[in-house]
Amino acid sequence: MKIFHIILRVGLGLMLLLFGFNKFFWFLQDFNFTGFPEAEHLFNALRYSGPEEVSGKGYIMHLVGLTEVVVGLLLVLKKWVPFALVMLVPISINIVLFHAFVNLPNIGPAILVAVLNAYLMYKNWDHYRPLFS
């Protein structure tokens, strides 16, 4: 069972590294927003700082990407894992909510990140116990 948890932790970390670096270099194809103009508008508003793509990059995606890269590195290197999982909570919630409200067909990876985050937090619950006492 321990190997299973290591695979989940490292897998989540590698996925976060991939998607985090993508927010800087945009080497992956974007989700298909055909038929979902609200999703495309919101995604572009977060990605770019102005109304047109030539106006420059926005800071939100860089901040989210940096957080994903840091959390991914911490998970892969097994450093401060409980802290990394707490840092990931707001990002995973926002990814799920984005897809739930404006782009439901592409919610699969968002659910995967949220479920893995919740499961790994459950497995590390002893580290969080002092926060609730």
URFEN-V387241 format. One line per field, one symbol per residue. burial: 1 if it has 9 or more other ideal C-beta (glycine too) atoms within 8 Angstrom, else 0. A space follows every 10 residues. Layout:
burial: ???
//
This chain:
burial: 0000100111 1111111111 1110000000 0010010011 0111001100 0000000100 1101111111 1111110000 1101111110 1110110110 0010011011 1111011011 1001000100 000
//
